[in-house]
Amino acid sequence: MSWLTKQISSLILFGLIILSALFSCEDPSRLGIDLIDDDDDLAVLFTEITLSSKVVQLDSMNTTNRGIMMTGDHTDNDFGNLKVQSYLQLIPPGTSPNIPDIVLVADSVKMDLRYNYFFGQNFPVLHQLSVHELSEQLERDTIYYSFDSTPFELNSVIDTTFTVMEQDTLLSLDLESMKDELFMALKDYESDSAGVADFLDQFRGMTLISGPTSNAVLGFDIRHNESNIILYYTTNDSIVNTVEITYSTYYNQITPDFSGTELDGIELLTDFTPASGKLYLQAGTGLTPKVDFQPFFDFIDNDTTGTVVINKAELIMDNLQGLTGSIEPPAEMSFYFTNEANETIIVGEQIELPATIQTNTVYITVSRNNLDPFNASISSVRAELDTMDIRYQPEITLFLQLIADGALSRNEIDKVFSIPFSFVEVPNSVRDNGRNLDRFILAPGNLRLEIIYTRLR
């Protein structure tokens, strides 16, 4: 095909895309019939391409101040055993309590935690929980990871067993054993820098440890105004007074054990193929599918006309498995380019952007309604869960068209990680839904591309 002929064909095909968008026709068979009747030289076709994938367990999961403080112990046949232990720093009062000298004892001390996450199959459950004081302080400016731990006192502040329902909103624990010590510390407390330092040296923080009997993980919103430690005392006029201690830095230690499952033997940052060929994903544990676009490259290479134009392309993940009870898939996914060493590649820094992305207004306009991994202002693309059909179907039309055009180097963008949004979002952002244990299993064939495309006959 001559250069002029190819350019004319490209203009015709671009007009075809605009027409298809104007008529909003997404049924492949209907779209094809409508347009083929107009011009027998053009074919509008639909194809499904099953993508290959491995499972990779990422390391160094940042769990510091990620929106959910968790504790629990969960076991099932698919993912094995999962232990979660949380570590929490306290913040003394912002002003001096000025407890009257005439008050000699406190009435009680309550540790309140606002629920915001439940993970498990069989709620309501009977949950075992121990609270221990830390023997070392947490550092407020330090990032703690899922493999970290902080030393704590062997003797517990409280050991308790209670029933948990998903409708519960607040967990309230009676810290009777530390009432007297906390009362005396607060009675002498001054809210200057020296007073704060002395308080934090005496009360270094807490750790929450769950027993295995409940087979559930509980999550708490530490920033909620109902989450705090409150000391109650009564003055001689029978008025009950309170002193509030809030929470500061916290993190989750997450320890998975895949023994006895088909994930047994997986190693950090190493490609792994389960015997069944299924894909496993779980936030918190680092399990993520590594998607390979080679089957799409083969599709383009096998086209002899060289005129493929992608009208619409979606990356489909459906028929999600492993979801029972309060075990749900991630609300949102991010997709990051990676390589053979399973390193994350940041677009715009390690991958050169095609000039057309920066200068061609057509590409820029299209990208606003596309899942666009080549927007230099972000480092990943995202896909929200379709809560009606329980599937992900991000549109990646622009990405695949750039591959078809040869505008991207294949060896730099052939593999992507499919990562729960909770792995990568910054703390306290509006859409920061994660830092949890959401998961799913994907059977072979349920990771695929669905493409409507146009080419010359």
Backbone torsions as a table, in degrees:
resi	resn	phi	psi	omega
1	MET	NA	131.2	-178.8
2	SER	-71.6	164.5	-179.5
3	TRP	-62.4	-43.0	-178.2
4	LEU	-63.9	-43.4	179.8
5	THR	-61.2	-41.3	-179.1
6	LYS	-65.2	-39.5	179.5
7	GLN	-66.3	-41.7	178.2
8	ILE	-63.7	-41.8	178.9
9	SER	-61.7	-39.6	-179.5
10	SER	-64.3	-39.3	178.5
11	LEU	-65.1	-41.0	178.1
12	ILE	-62.1	-44.5	-178.2
13	LEU	-67.5	-34.3	178.3
14	PHE	-66.0	-40.6	175.7
15	GLY	-61.4	-35.5	178.7
16	LEU	-62.8	-40.3	177.5
17	ILE	-62.2	-44.4	-179.7
18	ILE	-61.4	-43.0	179.0
19	LEU	-61.7	-43.6	-178.5
20	SER	-64.8	-35.1	178.2
21	ALA	-69.3	-39.2	-179.9
22	LEU	-63.0	-38.4	-178.9
23	PHE	-86.2	-6.0	177.5
24	SER	47.9	44.7	-178.1
25	CYS	-97.5	112.2	-176.1
26	GLU	-109.8	-5.5	175.8
27	ASP	-76.9	115.6	-174.0
28	PRO	-57.4	-43.7	-176.9
29	SER	-66.9	-41.1	179.6
30	ARG	-66.6	-42.1	178.7
31	LEU	-59.8	-44.5	-178.8
32	GLY	-63.7	-44.7	-178.6
33	ILE	-63.5	-44.1	-178.1
34	ASP	-58.4	-41.1	-172.6
35	LEU	-90.4	-34.2	179.8
36	ILE	-65.2	-31.5	177.0
37	ASP	-63.0	-28.6	-178.2
38	ASP	-80.0	-32.1	-174.1
39	ASP	-152.9	110.1	-177.6
40	ASP	-71.3	-7.6	178.8
41	ASP	-83.5	-11.2	-176.5
42	LEU	-113.2	145.9	175.9
43	ALA	-128.5	129.4	173.6
44	VAL	-109.4	119.1	-167.4
45	LEU	-127.4	163.3	176.9
46	PHE	-125.7	138.4	177.2
47	THR	-143.6	150.9	171.2
48	GLU	-114.2	133.0	-179.1
49	ILE	-124.6	114.0	176.7
50	THR	-74.5	129.9	-178.3
51	LEU	-97.8	145.2	176.0
52	SER	-87.2	157.4	-177.5
53	SER	-160.3	153.5	172.0
54	LYS	-115.7	171.0	171.4
55	VAL	-109.1	132.4	177.8
56	VAL	-126.1	136.3	172.9
57	GLN	-99.0	110.5	178.6
58	LEU	-74.9	156.5	178.5
59	ASP	-113.5	179.2	174.2
60	SER	55.6	54.2	176.6
61	MET	-80.2	117.5	178.5
62	ASN	-72.4	116.6	180.0
63	THR	-116.3	17.5	-176.5
64	THR	-83.0	121.8	174.7
65	ASN	51.6	45.7	-172.2
66	ARG	-96.0	12.8	173.3
67	GLY	104.5	-24.3	178.7
68	ILE	-137.2	119.3	171.1
69	MET	-92.9	126.1	-170.1
70	MET	-120.9	152.8	170.0
71	THR	-149.4	139.6	179.3
72	GLY	164.1	177.2	-179.9
73	ASP	-146.5	120.2	-174.6
74	HIS	-135.8	138.9	179.0
75	THR	-135.8	135.2	168.9
76	ASP	-149.7	173.8	-174.1
77	ASN	-72.9	-22.0	-175.0
78	ASP	-84.6	-44.8	-173.5
79	PHE	-113.8	-1.4	178.9
80	GLY	78.5	-146.7	-176.9
81	ASN	-100.3	141.2	-179.2
82	LEU	-133.7	121.5	177.1
83	LYS	-113.4	134.4	178.9
84	VAL	-129.5	125.5	178.5
85	GLN	-127.7	134.3	-177.0
86	SER	-108.8	151.6	179.2
87	TYR	-127.2	137.9	-166.4
88	LEU	-142.6	132.6	175.9
89	GLN	-99.9	148.9	-179.0
90	LEU	-99.9	158.0	173.1
91	ILE	-122.3	121.0	179.3
92	PRO	-69.7	169.2	-179.0
93	PRO	-57.0	148.9	178.8
94	GLY	-76.7	-18.5	175.7
95	THR	-129.5	157.5	-179.9
96	SER	-66.7	130.8	-175.8
97	PRO	-65.4	-30.9	-179.3
98	ASN	54.4	50.9	176.6
99	ILE	-68.6	126.7	-177.1
100	PRO	-58.9	146.2	-179.6
101	ASP	-62.5	-27.0	-177.4
102	ILE	-68.8	-20.6	178.4
103	VAL	-82.0	119.3	-173.4
104	LEU	-103.2	-24.1	-178.6
105	VAL	-140.8	157.4	174.0
106	ALA	-91.9	156.2	177.2
107	ASP	-78.6	-46.7	-176.7
108	SER	-168.6	167.1	172.6
109	VAL	-131.8	127.0	-179.2
110	LYS	-117.4	135.1	172.6
111	MET	-106.1	112.6	-177.0
112	ASP	-108.1	137.4	-179.5
113	LEU	-135.3	125.3	-179.6
114	ARG	-85.8	120.4	178.8
115	TYR	-65.4	142.0	168.7
116	ASN	-146.0	9.7	-179.8
117	TYR	-161.4	137.6	175.7
118	PHE	-133.5	131.6	-179.6
119	PHE	-131.8	119.8	-179.9
120	GLY	160.0	170.4	-175.3
121	GLN	-95.3	-27.9	-163.0
122	ASN	-130.7	54.1	173.3
123	PHE	-73.7	144.6	1.5
124	PRO	-73.0	152.2	-179.1
125	VAL	-131.8	158.3	172.8
126	LEU	-94.3	118.6	-171.0
127	HIS	-113.2	131.3	174.8
128	GLN	-96.2	133.5	-178.0
129	LEU	-144.1	134.7	172.6
130	SER	-120.5	139.8	176.0
131	VAL	-116.0	127.4	179.3
132	HIS	-122.9	150.6	172.4
133	GLU	-81.5	145.2	176.3
134	LEU	-76.0	147.3	176.1
135	SER	-99.2	-4.8	173.0
136	GLU	-134.7	148.0	178.8
137	GLN	-76.1	149.9	167.5
138	LEU	-82.2	149.6	177.5
139	GLU	-97.0	124.6	-173.5
140	ARG	-64.5	-29.9	-176.7
141	ASP	-98.1	12.2	-178.2
142	THR	-99.6	139.9	173.0
143	ILE	-90.2	123.1	177.1
144	TYR	-103.5	142.9	-176.2
145	TYR	-111.8	170.3	-174.7
146	SER	-62.8	-20.2	-179.8
147	PHE	-93.7	-3.8	-177.0
148	ASP	-77.9	160.6	173.4
149	SER	-150.7	159.8	179.3
150	THR	-128.7	134.0	-179.4
151	PRO	-58.7	146.2	179.9
152	PHE	-141.8	162.7	-178.9
153	GLU	-70.3	142.0	-178.9
154	LEU	-68.7	-37.4	179.2
155	ASN	-77.9	130.9	-177.1
156	SER	-83.2	153.8	172.1
157	VAL	-77.4	-37.0	179.2
158	ILE	-154.8	141.1	168.5
159	ASP	-121.6	124.5	-174.5
160	THR	-145.1	157.5	174.5
161	THR	-131.2	132.0	-176.3
162	PHE	-148.5	159.4	178.6
163	THR	-90.2	132.7	-180.0
164	VAL	-116.2	130.2	172.0
165	MET	-117.9	152.3	-179.6
166	GLU	-64.2	-18.1	178.9
167	GLN	-82.8	-9.9	-178.6
168	ASP	-64.7	146.9	-179.6
169	THR	-116.6	-27.5	-174.1
170	LEU	-141.2	132.7	171.1
171	LEU	-102.6	125.3	-179.2
172	SER	-121.5	121.1	-176.8
173	LEU	-114.0	136.8	179.2
174	ASP	-91.1	110.9	-178.0
175	LEU	-94.6	58.9	-175.4
176	GLU	-59.8	-37.2	-172.8
177	SER	-69.9	-20.2	178.5
178	MET	-109.9	12.5	-176.6
179	LYS	-61.8	-50.1	-174.5
180	ASP	-66.5	-43.8	-179.5
181	GLU	-63.8	-43.5	-179.6
182	LEU	-66.2	-39.1	179.8
183	PHE	-61.5	-47.2	-179.1
184	MET	-65.1	-37.4	178.8
185	ALA	-65.5	-41.6	-179.2
186	LEU	-73.0	-29.5	178.8
187	LYS	-66.3	-34.5	179.5
188	ASP	-93.7	-2.0	-169.7
189	TYR	-73.0	134.1	170.3
190	GLU	-118.8	136.5	-171.1
191	SER	-85.3	32.4	172.4
192	ASP	-92.0	177.9	-175.3
193	SER	-61.0	-37.7	179.3
194	ALA	-67.9	-39.6	179.0
195	GLY	-64.8	-41.3	178.2
196	VAL	-63.2	-44.0	-179.4
197	ALA	-63.1	-42.5	178.6
198	ASP	-63.2	-41.0	-179.8
199	PHE	-63.5	-45.9	-177.6
200	LEU	-69.7	-25.7	175.7
201	ASP	-73.3	-30.4	180.0
202	GLN	-84.5	-39.0	-179.8
203	PHE	-118.9	89.3	-169.4
204	ARG	-77.7	-16.2	179.3
205	GLY	138.8	-173.1	-175.9
206	MET	-131.8	155.4	167.4
207	THR	-129.5	141.4	-179.4
208	LEU	-110.1	120.7	-176.6
209	ILE	-121.3	124.6	-179.3
210	SER	-101.1	148.6	173.9
211	GLY	-84.8	167.5	-174.0
212	PRO	-82.2	-6.8	-169.6
213	THR	-70.6	-29.4	-174.3
214	SER	-79.9	-24.4	-176.8
215	ASN	54.0	50.0	-179.1
216	ALA	-153.7	157.8	174.4
217	VAL	-120.6	133.1	179.7
218	LEU	-109.4	144.5	179.0
219	GLY	-125.2	149.1	-174.8
220	PHE	-133.2	146.6	175.6
221	ASP	-94.3	99.6	-174.3
222	ILE	-71.2	-24.7	-178.5
223	ARG	-85.4	-6.0	-179.7
224	HIS	-67.5	146.6	-176.3
225	ASN	-69.3	-10.0	175.6
226	GLU	-92.7	-4.8	178.7
227	SER	-94.1	112.7	-178.1
228	ASN	-172.7	174.7	169.3
229	ILE	-112.4	127.7	-176.1
230	ILE	-123.0	126.9	173.3
231	LEU	-98.2	128.5	-179.8
232	TYR	-107.2	136.6	173.4
233	TYR	-145.8	155.1	-176.6
234	THR	-117.7	130.9	176.0
235	THR	-85.6	173.3	-174.5
236	ASN	-70.3	-7.9	173.8
237	ASP	-93.8	14.4	176.6
238	SER	66.5	19.0	176.5
239	ILE	-90.5	128.7	178.6
240	VAL	-84.1	125.8	-179.9
241	ASN	-114.1	159.5	-179.3
242	THR	-133.4	151.7	170.3
243	VAL	-126.8	126.9	-173.8
244	GLU	-104.6	133.0	173.0
245	ILE	-116.9	128.0	-178.3
246	THR	-104.1	-177.4	-174.4
247	TYR	-111.7	147.8	-179.1
248	SER	-116.3	-124.1	-179.0
249	THR	-63.4	140.5	174.3
250	TYR	-148.2	159.2	174.3
251	TYR	-154.7	165.2	-179.4
252	ASN	-114.9	127.9	169.1
253	GLN	-90.4	120.2	-175.6
254	ILE	-118.5	117.8	-174.4
255	THR	-122.3	101.0	176.5
256	PRO	-87.9	150.0	175.3
257	ASP	-136.2	108.2	-174.6
258	PHE	-91.4	12.4	-179.2
259	SER	-57.3	136.1	178.1
260	GLY	83.3	0.0	176.3
261	THR	-112.8	173.6	179.0
262	GLU	-77.9	0.3	170.4
263	LEU	-89.7	-3.1	179.5
264	ASP	-58.8	126.3	-179.2
265	GLY	104.1	-8.4	178.5
266	ILE	-65.6	141.3	-179.9
267	GLU	-120.7	152.6	-178.4
268	LEU	-58.2	134.6	173.6
269	LEU	57.4	31.5	179.3
270	THR	-127.8	132.0	177.7
271	ASP	-57.7	135.9	-178.0
272	PHE	-139.8	135.7	178.3
273	THR	-118.6	109.4	175.9
274	PRO	-61.1	153.3	-176.1
275	ALA	-58.7	-33.5	-178.4
276	SER	-79.9	-12.6	-175.0
277	GLY	81.9	1.3	-179.8
278	LYS	-71.6	157.4	176.4
279	LEU	-106.6	139.5	-178.9
280	TYR	-120.3	136.5	176.4
281	LEU	-137.0	135.2	173.3
282	GLN	-153.7	126.0	174.1
283	ALA	-65.5	150.8	177.3
284	GLY	87.5	-40.9	179.5
285	THR	-92.9	-10.7	179.1
286	GLY	84.8	3.1	179.1
287	LEU	-71.3	124.8	-177.9
288	THR	-147.7	139.8	172.1
289	PRO	-70.9	141.7	173.6
290	LYS	-110.0	106.2	-170.9
291	VAL	-89.2	133.5	-178.2
292	ASP	-111.0	124.8	-178.0
293	PHE	-90.5	10.9	-179.3
294	GLN	-55.8	-40.4	178.1
295	PRO	-58.3	-32.5	175.8
296	PHE	-71.1	-39.6	175.9
297	PHE	-58.1	-41.7	178.9
298	ASP	-62.2	-39.5	178.1
299	PHE	-60.3	-45.1	179.3
300	ILE	-66.4	-42.2	-177.6
301	ASP	-66.2	-29.4	-178.6
302	ASN	-82.1	-6.6	176.0
303	ASP	-81.5	118.6	-174.8
304	THR	-84.5	-13.0	-176.5
305	THR	-84.1	-27.0	-177.7
306	GLY	68.5	22.3	-175.3
307	THR	-122.5	20.6	-176.4
308	VAL	-66.3	127.6	171.6
309	VAL	-121.6	125.5	-178.0
310	ILE	-82.1	112.7	177.2
311	ASN	-77.3	-43.6	178.0
312	LYS	-157.9	137.9	179.2
313	ALA	-140.9	134.1	177.8
314	GLU	-127.4	141.0	172.7
315	LEU	-94.1	114.5	-171.7
316	ILE	-103.8	131.2	166.9
317	MET	-127.9	110.6	-176.7
318	ASP	-139.9	-179.8	-175.7
319	ASN	53.1	49.3	-177.8
320	LEU	-66.6	135.8	-179.3
321	GLN	-113.0	172.8	177.0
322	GLY	78.3	19.0	-177.4
323	LEU	-110.8	108.0	179.1
324	THR	-141.3	151.0	177.7
325	GLY	56.6	-124.3	179.8
326	SER	-99.4	28.7	175.3
327	ILE	-102.4	115.8	-172.1
328	GLU	-124.6	160.4	174.1
329	PRO	-79.4	160.4	178.6
330	PRO	-58.6	142.0	179.1
331	ALA	-68.1	-23.3	-177.5
332	GLU	-153.6	149.3	-178.5
333	MET	-121.6	149.9	169.9
334	SER	-118.0	150.5	179.6
335	PHE	-123.4	123.5	-177.8
336	TYR	-121.2	136.9	173.1
337	PHE	-66.6	147.7	178.8
338	THR	-144.0	-178.4	-178.0
339	ASN	-135.8	-171.4	-177.4
340	GLU	-63.5	-28.0	179.6
341	ALA	-85.8	3.0	-179.6
342	ASN	60.1	39.2	172.2
343	GLU	-94.3	143.4	176.6
344	THR	-78.2	131.0	-178.9
345	ILE	-106.2	125.8	-177.8
346	ILE	-92.5	121.7	-179.6
347	VAL	-67.2	139.1	-179.8
348	GLY	92.0	-17.2	177.3
349	GLU	-111.5	-49.9	-176.9
350	GLN	-105.5	-12.3	175.1
351	ILE	-120.2	124.4	-180.0
352	GLU	-71.7	132.7	179.8
353	LEU	-79.7	136.6	175.1
354	PRO	-60.9	145.6	-179.4
355	ALA	-59.5	-33.3	-177.7
356	THR	-61.9	-30.8	179.7
357	ILE	-65.2	-34.4	-174.6
358	GLN	-87.1	-24.7	-170.7
359	THR	-120.6	-24.2	-173.7
360	ASN	-87.8	113.2	-175.3
361	THR	-66.4	-24.8	178.0
362	VAL	-64.7	-47.7	178.7
363	TYR	-61.6	-42.0	-178.1
364	ILE	-64.1	-42.6	179.5
365	THR	-63.3	-46.4	180.0
366	VAL	-61.4	-38.2	-173.4
367	SER	-66.7	-20.6	179.4
368	ARG	-64.3	-29.1	179.5
369	ASN	-109.0	16.2	179.6
370	ASN	-119.0	160.2	168.0
371	LEU	-79.7	103.6	-167.6
372	ASP	-110.3	101.3	-179.9
373	PRO	-77.5	6.2	-176.0
374	PHE	-116.8	22.3	172.9
375	ASN	-83.3	116.3	-173.1
376	ALA	-67.2	-13.1	-177.4
377	SER	-82.3	-12.1	178.3
378	ILE	-131.1	161.9	-176.5
379	SER	-106.7	-3.7	179.0
380	SER	-150.1	171.8	174.6
381	VAL	-114.2	162.5	-173.1
382	ARG	-135.1	156.5	178.1
383	ALA	-141.6	127.5	179.1
384	GLU	-88.5	149.8	176.4
385	LEU	-70.4	130.1	169.3
386	ASP	-77.7	103.4	-172.7
387	THR	-74.3	-14.3	176.6
388	MET	-79.6	-50.2	-177.4
389	ASP	-97.0	-3.0	-178.9
390	ILE	51.3	65.6	179.5
391	ARG	-156.6	163.6	173.6
392	TYR	-112.6	137.4	179.2
393	GLN	-148.1	60.1	179.3
394	PRO	-65.3	142.6	177.7
395	GLU	-87.3	127.4	-177.8
396	ILE	-129.0	39.7	-177.0
397	THR	-57.9	-50.6	-176.5
398	LEU	-61.0	-43.6	-179.4
399	PHE	-56.8	-50.0	-177.1
400	LEU	-69.5	-33.6	178.9
401	GLN	-66.7	-37.9	178.3
402	LEU	-65.0	-34.7	175.1
403	ILE	-66.1	-46.2	-179.7
404	ALA	-60.7	-35.0	-179.9
405	ASP	-76.7	-12.0	-175.5
406	GLY	78.6	17.0	-178.1
407	ALA	-79.9	-12.6	-179.9
408	LEU	-121.4	143.7	176.0
409	SER	-77.9	119.1	-173.7
410	ARG	-61.9	-35.3	-175.3
411	ASN	-71.8	-5.0	177.3
412	GLU	-102.9	-17.0	-173.6
413	ILE	-132.0	26.1	-174.4
414	ASP	-84.7	-14.3	-177.0
415	LYS	-134.9	142.1	176.8
416	VAL	-136.0	148.4	169.4
417	PHE	-86.6	137.4	171.7
418	SER	-101.8	105.0	-167.3
419	ILE	-118.6	133.7	173.2
420	PRO	-55.9	139.0	-178.1
421	PHE	-52.3	-30.6	-176.3
422	SER	-65.6	-20.0	179.9
423	PHE	-69.6	-28.8	-161.8
424	VAL	-122.0	-12.9	-174.5
425	GLU	-77.2	149.5	-178.9
426	VAL	-73.8	152.2	-179.5
427	PRO	-60.7	144.5	172.0
428	ASN	65.1	17.6	174.7
429	SER	-77.6	164.3	-175.1
430	VAL	-60.9	-40.1	-175.2
431	ARG	-97.4	22.9	-175.1
432	ASP	-80.5	79.6	-172.5
433	ASN	-88.4	-9.4	-161.5
434	GLY	-109.0	-130.5	-169.4
435	ARG	65.4	35.5	-173.2
436	ASN	-119.2	-154.2	-177.5
437	LEU	-121.6	18.6	-179.0
438	ASP	-54.1	148.2	-170.4
439	ARG	-158.0	171.7	165.4
440	PHE	-164.0	166.9	173.2
441	ILE	-121.2	139.5	-177.6
442	LEU	-123.2	122.0	178.9
443	ALA	-76.4	155.2	177.0
444	PRO	-55.7	137.9	-179.0
445	GLY	95.4	-15.2	179.7
446	ASN	-96.8	9.4	168.9
447	LEU	-118.4	110.4	-171.6
448	ARG	-156.7	165.8	170.4
449	LEU	-101.6	137.8	169.4
450	GLU	-115.7	118.7	-169.0
451	ILE	-128.2	130.2	164.4
452	ILE	-104.8	124.8	-175.2
453	TYR	-139.9	159.9	179.8
454	THR	-121.0	141.7	173.3
455	ARG	-153.2	164.5	172.6
456	LEU	-71.6	147.1	178.4
457	ARG	-70.1	NA	NA
